[in-house]
Amino acid sequence: MKSSMKVGDLVREYFSGLHGVVLAIGYNCEYKDYLESPSLNPEVHVLTPNGRRVWSYKTVEILTDENL
């Protein structure tokens, strides 16, 4: 099961392999935690080395010590 994503988490996008830090969650950047969002697949706003990106929640994995 996927843990709850929140602002400040280090994440990686499955398709591009890019990684970054979560800035906000939701269409209008209004949530700080996935559990606050009413959507099952909210937008995830991420700061990557290549600039800001918006990814789908379902295409992002949280990077933790176990999967680094």
HUCOR-V979322 format. One record per pair of residues at least 12 apart in sequence whose ideal C-beta (glycine too) atoms are under 6 Angstrom apart, sorted by the first residue. I is the first residue (numbers start at 1). J is the second residue. D is the distance in whole Angstrom. If there is no record, write none. Layout:
i j d
I J D
I J D
This chain:
i j d
3 62 6
4 34 5
4 35 5
5 34 4
5 62 6
6 33 4
7 22 5
7 32 5
9 22 5
9 62 5
10 63 5
11 60 5
11 62 6
12 61 6
12 63 6
13 55 5
13 59 6
13 60 6
14 59 5
18 48 5
20 46 4
20 47 5
20 48 4
21 47 5
22 46 6
23 45 5
23 47 5
24 45 4
25 37 6
25 42 5
25 44 6
26 42 5
27 43 6
29 45 6
41 56 6
41 57 5
41 58 5
42 57 5
44 57 5
44 60 5
